[in-house]
Every structure is written in structure tokens, then in C-alpha cells.
Amino acid sequence: MAIPAAAAAAYRAAAQMGAPAASAAIAPANVPGGNFTDFLSGAIKDSISTIRQGEHAATQQVQGKANLVDVVQSVNAAEITLDTVVAVRDKVVAAYQSIMNMPI
């Protein structure tokens, strides 16, 4: 069950490797003062940002203003992010269904 959390942590670490210091404002969940809500909110914002960067890079390539390698990297990052979001969503739905099927 820790696989989605590990995937989210790995994605977050990878995103911070090339990201500017502005993304450091989001407190990780394991830091005192940070909570799961902050972590989840930050992960969602990071996901949306990555997908938008992929869309922007694709648009720039269509207009002939972007390097193909950069476009492929951005679109690949957006695809991986979307796959991660879908996997986490599926796990949340499965957990909810499991809880709803528990006898009282």
C-alpha cells in the first residue's frame, strides 16, 4: 500500500531537482508543521504545473519555437505525472470501496 506514497515522494524529489527555489515553499509531510493536506495540495499543484508545462512545450513546438528534445522531455514528464495521478486516484477509490464494504 506504500507504493503510491513512494511514487509521489519519488516524483516530488525528481521535480525538485530541476525546479527553482520557489517550489520549496511547500512543506513536505514529514517536516514538523507540515501535514497531509499541505502535502496533497502541493502534489496536486506540482502535477498541474507539470502537465501545463508539457502542453506549453507542445504548443511552442507546433509554432516552431521550441527544441524537440525539450518538448519530448516535457511531454514525457506530463505523461508520467498523469499516470501517477491516475494510479493514486485508483488506490483512493479502491480504499474507499473497501471501507464501504466493511461490516459494521
Backbone hydrogen bonds in HBPLUS format (Angstrom, degrees):
<---DONOR---> <-ACCEPTOR-->    atom                        ^
c    i                          cat <-CA-CA->   ^        H-A-AA   ^      H-
h    n   atom  resd res      DA  || num        DHA   H-A  angle D-A-AA Bond
n    s   type  num  typ     dist DA aas  dist angle  dist       angle   num
A0006-ALA N   A0002-ALA O   2.85 MM   4  6.03 155.5  1.91 152.8 160.6     1
A0007-ALA N   A0003-ILE O   2.81 MM   4  5.99 155.2  1.87 152.3 159.6     2
A0008-ALA N   A0004-PRO O   2.86 MM   4  6.05 157.0  1.91 146.4 152.4     3
A0009-ALA N   A0005-ALA O   2.91 MM   4  6.11 156.2  1.97 144.7 151.4     4
A0010-ALA N   A0006-ALA O   2.86 MM   4  6.02 156.0  1.92 146.3 153.1     5
A0011-TYR N   A0007-ALA O   2.86 MM   4  6.01 159.3  1.90 147.0 153.1     6
A0012-ARG N   A0008-ALA O   2.91 MM   4  6.04 159.8  1.95 145.2 151.0     7
A0013-ALA N   A0009-ALA O   2.96 MM   4  6.14 157.3  2.01 145.5 151.3     8
A0014-ALA N   A0010-ALA O   2.94 MM   4  6.13 158.8  1.98 148.0 153.9     9
A0015-ALA N   A0011-TYR O   2.83 MM   4  6.02 154.0  1.89 150.5 158.1    10
A0016-GLN N   A0012-ARG O   3.01 MM   4  6.17 146.7  2.13 143.1 151.4    11
A0017-MET N   A0014-ALA O   3.29 MM   3  5.26 141.8  2.45  95.1 105.4    12
A0023-SER N   A0020-PRO O   3.36 MM   3  6.43 163.7  2.39 129.7 130.0    13
A0024-ALA N   A0021-ALA O   3.08 MM   3  5.44 160.2  2.12 111.5 117.8    14
A0031-VAL N   A0028-PRO O   3.40 MM   3  5.74 168.7  2.42 111.5 114.5    15
A0034-GLY N   A0031-VAL O   2.86 MM   3  5.47 162.7  1.89 142.1 147.2    16
A0039-PHE N   A0035-ASN O   3.05 MM   4  6.35 162.4  2.08 153.6 159.0    17
A0040-LEU N   A0036-PHE O   2.80 MM   4  5.97 166.9  1.82 154.8 158.0    18
A0041-SER N   A0037-THR O   2.88 MM   4  5.97 162.2  1.91 148.0 153.5    19
A0042-GLY N   A0038-ASP O   2.89 MM   4  6.00 160.6  1.92 147.3 152.9    20
A0043-ALA N   A0039-PHE O   2.89 MM   4  6.10 155.6  1.95 148.7 155.7    21
A0044-ILE N   A0040-LEU O   2.96 MM   4  6.17 156.3  2.01 148.7 154.7    22
A0045-LYS N   A0041-SER O   2.97 MM   4  6.21 161.7  2.00 149.4 154.6    23
A0046-ASP N   A0042-GLY O   2.88 MM   4  6.06 157.9  1.92 148.0 154.3    24
A0047-SER N   A0043-ALA O   2.94 MM   4  6.09 153.0  2.01 142.3 149.8    25
A0048-ILE N   A0044-ILE O   2.94 MM   4  6.19 164.2  1.97 153.7 157.2    26
A0049-SER N   A0045-LYS O   2.94 MM   4  6.09 159.5  1.99 147.3 153.4    27
A0050-THR N   A0046-ASP O   2.92 MM   4  6.11 160.2  1.96 149.3 154.3    28
A0051-ILE N   A0047-SER O   3.01 MM   4  6.23 162.7  2.04 152.0 156.4    29
A0052-ARG N   A0048-ILE O   2.94 MM   4  6.13 158.1  1.99 148.0 154.4    30
A0053-GLN N   A0049-SER O   2.92 MM   4  6.15 150.7  2.00 146.8 155.0    31
A0054-GLY N   A0050-THR O   3.07 MM   4  6.35 152.8  2.14 145.2 151.9    32
A0055-GLU N   A0051-ILE O   3.01 MM   4  6.32 155.9  2.07 147.9 154.3    33
A0056-HIS N   A0052-ARG O   2.84 MM   4  6.03 158.2  1.89 149.0 155.3    34
A0057-ALA N   A0053-GLN O   2.88 MM   4  6.04 159.2  1.92 147.7 153.2    35
A0058-ALA N   A0054-GLY O   3.04 MM   4  6.21 156.4  2.09 144.2 150.4    36
A0059-THR N   A0055-GLU O   2.97 MM   4  6.21 154.7  2.04 145.9 152.9    37
A0060-GLN N   A0056-HIS O   2.88 MM   4  6.14 156.8  1.94 149.5 156.1    38
A0061-GLN N   A0057-ALA O   2.96 MM   4  6.19 148.5  2.06 144.2 152.6    39
A0062-VAL N   A0058-ALA O   3.03 MM   4  6.31 154.4  2.10 146.7 153.0    40
A0063-GLN N   A0059-THR O   3.13 MM   4  6.40 147.9  2.24 143.8 152.2    41
A0065-LYS N   A0060-GLN O   2.80 MM   5  5.12 163.2  1.83 158.9 153.3    42
A0064-GLY N   A0061-GLN O   2.94 MM   3  4.84 150.8  2.02  98.3 107.7    43
A0071-VAL N   A0067-ASN O   3.07 MM   4  6.36 154.0  2.14 150.1 158.0    44
A0072-VAL N   A0068-LEU O   2.94 MM   4  6.17 161.9  1.97 152.1 156.1    45
A0073-GLN N   A0069-VAL O   3.02 MM   4  6.24 161.1  2.05 148.5 153.6    46
A0074-SER N   A0070-ASP O   2.94 MM   4  6.10 159.6  1.98 146.4 152.1    47
A0075-VAL N   A0071-VAL O   2.88 MM   4  6.03 167.3  1.90 155.5 159.1    48
A0076-ASN N   A0072-VAL O   2.87 MM   4  5.91 154.3  1.94 144.2 152.0    49
A0077-ALA N   A0073-GLN O   2.94 MM   4  6.11 157.5  1.99 145.2 151.1    50
A0078-ALA N   A0074-SER O   2.95 MM   4  6.20 153.5  2.03 144.5 152.1    51
A0079-GLU N   A0075-VAL O   2.89 MM   4  6.12 151.0  1.98 144.9 152.9    52
A0080-ILE N   A0076-ASN O   2.94 MM   4  6.19 161.5  1.97 152.6 157.1    53
A0081-THR N   A0077-ALA O   2.95 MM   4  6.09 156.2  2.00 144.2 151.2    54
A0082-LEU N   A0078-ALA O   2.93 MM   4  6.13 159.4  1.98 146.2 151.6    55
A0083-ASP N   A0079-GLU O   2.93 MM   4  6.16 158.6  1.97 148.4 154.3    56
A0084-THR N   A0080-ILE O   2.94 MM   4  6.17 152.6  2.01 146.0 153.4    57
A0085-VAL N   A0081-THR O   2.90 MM   4  6.17 161.0  1.94 153.1 158.1    58
A0086-VAL N   A0082-LEU O   2.94 MM   4  6.14 160.9  1.98 150.5 155.5    59
A0087-ALA N   A0083-ASP O   2.96 MM   4  6.14 154.3  2.02 143.3 150.5    60
A0088-VAL N   A0084-THR O   2.93 MM   4  6.16 160.3  1.96 152.6 157.6    61
A0089-ARG N   A0085-VAL O   2.90 MM   4  6.08 160.3  1.94 147.6 153.7    62
A0090-ASP N   A0086-VAL O   2.91 MM   4  6.11 158.4  1.96 147.5 153.0    63
A0091-LYS N   A0087-ALA O   3.03 MM   4  6.28 153.3  2.10 144.7 151.5    64
A0092-VAL N   A0088-VAL O   2.94 MM   4  6.20 155.0  2.00 151.4 158.3    65
A0093-VAL N   A0089-ARG O   2.93 MM   4  6.18 161.3  1.97 153.7 158.5    66
A0094-ALA N   A0090-ASP O   2.92 MM   4  6.09 157.3  1.98 144.7 151.4    67
A0095-ALA N   A0091-LYS O   2.89 MM   4  6.06 154.8  1.96 144.4 151.3    68
A0096-TYR N   A0092-VAL O   2.91 MM   4  6.12 158.0  1.95 148.0 154.1    69
A0097-GLN N   A0093-VAL O   2.92 MM   4  6.13 162.4  1.95 150.5 155.1    70
A0098-SER N   A0094-ALA O   2.92 MM   4  6.07 152.7  2.00 143.7 151.6    71
A0099-ILE N   A0095-ALA O   2.94 MM   4  6.18 156.4  2.00 148.8 154.7    72
A0100-MET N   A0096-TYR O   2.91 MM   4  6.16 158.0  1.96 150.7 157.1    73
A0101-ASN N   A0097-GLN O   3.01 MM   4  6.17 135.4  2.21 140.7 151.6    74
A0102-MET N   A0099-ILE O   3.23 MM   3  5.36 160.2  2.27 104.3 110.3    75
